[in-house]
């Protein structure tokens, strides 16, 4: 793969005596939808948190779009172009949907305390641009009708979409989605699939953790499988589906 | 046309308020006496303090129990640089900004070690910080006498510019303006300024980042907000307003001692923020006014009330005042947990939580 957007090698992460990730390596090609699957407790979310700067890996290398992000702080990771959503939705519940997305523009705007206090024309223009862009993103994910509602009052499906809009507001090169379809009904899942395809077609690479194997197999260009903190398989969906190690991890092996 | 009438309405309201506030000391002074104008002056100082603390507690959600330390830093900066203590008599336009900057530096000093702390732990450390500052002021009379220890600093210069001084009754034509009136106008202008600054900060990129931090710090970090910087900014800007209020306090009183900066004061300011309506500027202003004025009303009424009803003093008025005050706080929190004048969304949140609790019970 010549054009890898994200490349990690030999990532280790321990929590006390627990080896949560051991020597995990991944290469995510630019412009793809990359799936990360594995049984519960396999280390998917840990890897996610390492990739987004919430956890510091113990060893390994982590390069993204030519930048070294090993043990970088979350805001540096976001600045480099990785945005994420959370498994258990983490919106700013007391802010409106629009304000949530506006927070996502933080990294792409500059006004400081002095600008806020003086309200000079530049700050006002920037503020207007933030608002416009946020509105545009709500339109993009299709929830402008609830723009003025508090995030906590939105329906589950809307909250998921809002989280994606908020992440997109940082103009990421890689959008990392942690089980976005969890708890969705088939119709909502289908809408989500379309949204993800739209985001990818817009030039954003997607990293997707998902339990819904059907969704992953149908949507992803490549898949990596984690089990007990190790990468046990990697490849195109069809190959991964047939991999005996993967079948064993998911179904267990028959004892004779 | 409608926008025209509404702007005209706003203008009328604004002018009305301005006139009301301009004549307020004369009305209060002639009806209740000048001691009440003095109480109003203090209410204005507390508005500045409460709005400063509101940035830290209300916007950024960092529970700071040692806020009074910044008031102390501002007050001592003014006092030491404009009093016979060191024989320095720097003008107020140097000492007050300097006090504010010193307070902001102390805000950073407090903020840096507590970056990783949240909730109760943060409260305990900030509480300790407030006490440390007070104890320092109390003991910095040895080996070199800097603060004059528990005796405090005396004969602090009033604010003055050339021949114009706020320390003496001013005569404008036939109009007599006593000291408390002059300070009223100065404090009023600065309070309004602090209100404007706080509300501009609230509705800005920085204000949004603070609320994001308060709501969910992990999500905020994942949105690219530099948590360390935004926390330190909240501490520093909150302290700034406390420092200005401190300088004004020193010049107004003419005397300060460490006693004025105890834990009770910190708690009072926090109570103003919480009781008024955390994060809501009009609520915080209301909280500051009510909590400054109410104890004074109780002070004036409890004694006579007991004499009239029982014919003798049953409870010492000072104790009764504290008791009633505590009771009022408890009742307030039961009846209006979001504060007297919460922002619309907070009020909503509390009523939602109530409805949920009821649904679970039923």
Contacts between the chains, C-beta under 8 A, distances in Angstrom:
chain1	res1	chain2	res2	distance
A	52	B	222	6.2
A	53	B	221	7.7
A	54	B	218	6.6
A	54	B	221	7.3
A	54	B	222	7.3
A	73	B	221	7.7
A	73	B	226	7.8
A	74	B	221	4.0
A	74	B	222	5.6
A	74	B	224	7.6
A	74	B	227	8.0
A	75	B	221	6.2
A	75	B	224	4.9
A	75	B	225	6.3
A	75	B	226	4.7
A	75	B	227	7.5
A	78	B	222	6.7
A	78	B	223	6.7
A	78	B	224	3.4
A	79	B	224	6.0
A	83	B	222	7.5
A	84	B	222	5.6
A	86	B	219	7.0
A	86	B	222	7.8
A	90	B	216	5.1
A	90	B	218	6.4
A	90	B	219	4.0
A	90	B	222	7.9
A	91	B	216	7.6
A	91	B	219	7.1
A	92	B	211	6.6
A	92	B	212	5.1
A	92	B	215	3.9
A	92	B	216	6.0
A	92	B	219	6.7
A	92	B	220	7.7
A	93	B	215	6.1
A	93	B	216	7.8
A	94	B	211	7.1
A	94	B	215	5.7
A	94	B	345	5.8
A	94	B	346	7.4
A	94	B	349	6.5
A	95	B	208	7.6
A	95	B	211	6.1
A	95	B	212	7.4
A	95	B	215	6.8
A	99	B	208	6.4
A	99	B	211	7.9
A	102	B	208	6.0
A	103	B	208	5.3
A	103	B	209	6.9
A	103	B	212	4.7
A	103	B	220	7.3
A	103	B	223	5.4
A	103	B	225	7.5
A	104	B	223	5.3
A	104	B	224	8.0
A	105	B	205	7.9
A	106	B	205	6.4
A	106	B	208	7.3
A	106	B	209	5.7
A	106	B	212	7.8
A	106	B	223	5.8
A	106	B	224	5.6
A	106	B	225	5.3
A	107	B	223	7.1
A	107	B	224	3.2
A	107	B	225	7.8
A	109	B	205	5.6
A	111	B	204	6.5
A	111	B	205	4.9
A	111	B	206	7.4
A	112	B	206	6.8
A	113	B	201	6.6
A	113	B	206	5.5
A	113	B	233	6.2
A	113	B	237	6.3
A	115	B	204	7.4
A	116	B	200	5.6
A	116	B	201	5.1
A	116	B	204	3.3
A	116	B	205	6.8
A	116	B	206	5.1
A	116	B	207	7.0
A	117	B	197	5.4
A	117	B	200	5.3
A	117	B	201	6.5
A	119	B	200	6.2
A	123	B	204	7.5
A	126	B	205	7.6
A	127	B	204	7.2
A	127	B	205	7.2
A	130	B	205	7.1
A	150	B	345	6.1
A	150	B	348	7.3
A	150	B	349	8.0
A	152	B	349	7.7
A	166	B	223	6.8
A	169	B	223	7.9
A	170	B	223	6.6
A	170	B	224	5.6
